[in-house]
Amino acid sequence: MKITKLSRQKRKSDRFSLYLDGSFVTGLSAETVARLHLAEGKEIDSVQLQKAISQEESQKALNYAYRLLSYRARSEKEISERLANRGYSETVINQTLAELKRAGLIDDKEFALIFIQDRLNLAKRGKRAIYTELLRKGVAKSVIEQALKEINQDETDIAKALVKKYAKRYQKLEPEKRKKRLYDLLLRRGFTFKTIEAVLGVV
């Protein structure tokens, strides 16, 4: 097969349209064209064509993963699931994950550390809830436990701040009802029973 036309696309200047023997075959990124030294008039066989298409698919998956990570840090499972939902094959997904790991862009331990800090200090969530959230995101139990140990932040002060904030809202309630409202609040936020009892003991 002969590359009869390799033209830059009008709407996406970083992409090319590949024509073989006069017929359009596929779109390719500038990176793929350069990497495989493709040019008009050059002969290409089915193996080379498949390689070009495969590399293009891998590059698309990697670019999509980069875009996801530009919004926020993500676990390996989150990236894998988003790629699968886009229809990428298991082979492409594994290649993408391997490349992201090599580049240091996904690391479940680092992700867990960042996630725990954010959820504790910004979302005011308790460690019990955070542990469950990380499990849902596919982070291994051992990784979560180690991250919690390394941060070693007492959630009591966070719970106290929440109680102080909401106690004013419930100040007109009877003492027992007020305490029940605050208890339920801390429970929903995922604080441990030990923390809740310690904090509400001083309300």
N, C-alpha and C positions, 0 to 999 in steps of 0.2 A: 504494500500500500504506500501511496505517495502523499505527502503533505502538500496539498495544492493551495491551501490558504491558511494563514495563521494571523488573524486580525485582532487588534485591540478592540475591546467592546466599548461602545459609546457611553453607556451609563456607568460602567465600572472600568476605569482606566487601568486598574491593576489585574484585569482578567483578559484572557484571549479566547477567541472562538477557533476551534480546530476543525479543519475540513480535510477529509481524506478522499482522494479520487473524485473530487468535486462535490462531495456530500458532507454536510455538517455532522460531526460526531459528538463533540462534547465541549464544555467550557473548561478552561484551565487557568490556574493562577499564574502570575508572572514568575513566582518562585518555582513552580513545577516546570514551566517552559525553560527556565534558565538551568535548573538542576539536570534536566534530561537533554539539554542542548537541542531542543526542537527548533526547526526552521523550515520555511517554505522550500519545497523541492527535495527535502530529505525523505528517504525511504524509512518506513517504520513497519515492523511486523506485529502480529497479534500479541506476542509476549510483551513487547515494548509498550504497546497501546494499553494493555491491561495494567502494566506497571504505572503508567502515567495516570490512569483513572484511579488506581489504588492509592497512589501518593496524593492525588488531589483530594480524595475522600479523607485521608488521614489529616491533611492540612486543614480541611474544613472543620473537622472535629476538634482539632487543636485550637483553631481560632475561636470556635464557639466556647471552648473551655476557658480560654483567656478572657473572653468577654464576661463569662459568669464570675470568674475570680476578680474581675475589675470592680464588681459591685460589692462583694464581701468575701471573706474567707469561707471555704466550704470543705466538708469532709470528703474523703475519697468516695464514699458511697453516694453522696449527693451528686458529685460530678458524674459518676458512673450511671446513675439513674436518669439524669438529664440527657446524657448522650444516648442512652437506650431509648428514651422517649422520642428522640429525634430520628430514630431508625438506624443508628449506626450499628454495625456488626460487633460481635464480641471481640473479634481480632482488632478492629480499629479502636475500640474502647480501651482494651488492654495496652495497645501501643500508646494511646494518648495519655493514659494514667502513668505509664512508665516514663514518658517524656516529661510530664509535669513533676514527677518525683525527682528526676535527674536535675531539673531546673530549680528544685527546692520550692515549688509553688504549691504543692499539697503535702501536708504532713499532719496526720491525725492528732499527734501529740501536741504540736504547736497550735492546731486548730482548737483543741479542747481547752488549752490554757487561755487563749484569747476569748473563747466563748464563755468560759466560766467567769472571767473578770468582767466581761460586759454584762452578763446576766445578773451578777451579784450587785454591781455598782450602778448600772444604768437602769436595768429593768426591775431591780429590787426583788429578785427571785431567790428562793431558798435552795440550798444544795441538793435537797431531795428532788426537787423539780428539775434542776439543771442536769442531774444525773440521768433522769428519765429522758429528757430532751436529747442529750448526747447519744443515748442508746438508740433512739429513733433515727438519728442521723448516721447510724452505722458505726459509731466509734466503739471499739472494743472495751469491755468492762475494765480490764486491767489498765488500759490507757487512761480511762476516765478517773479511776481510783488514784493513779499515780499523779495525774494533773491536779486533782483536788488536794493531794498531800503537798505538792510543791507550792501551790498558792497559799494553802494553810491560812486562809482568811476567816476570822470569826464572823459568822453570820448574825450573831446576836445584836451587834450595833445596827445592822441594816434593819433587822426586825424591830428594834426599838424606835428607829426613825419612822418606820411605817406606822407603828402604834401611836407615836406622838402626833403624826399628821392626821390620822383618822379618828383619834380619840376626841378631837374637837368637834368632828362631825356628829359623833354619837353622844356628846356630853349631856344632852337632855334626856337620854334613856336611863332607865333604872340600872344600877350597877351590874346586876347579873346579865341583863340583856346587852349592855354595852360590852361586857367582857366576852359574851357569846359572839357578838358581831366581830370583835377583834380577833377572837380565836379562829373563826371561820375564814377571815381575811388572810391570816398568816398560814392557815392550812392550805388555802387555794394557791397561795404564792409558793408553796412547796417547802416551807421551813419544817425542820424536824420537830417532833413532839417535845423533845428535851428543850429545844430553843424556845418554843412557844410557851411552855410552862415557866421557864426561867424569866421570860420577858413579861408575861401577863401577871406574874407574881408581884411585880412592882407597879402595876397600873393603879 
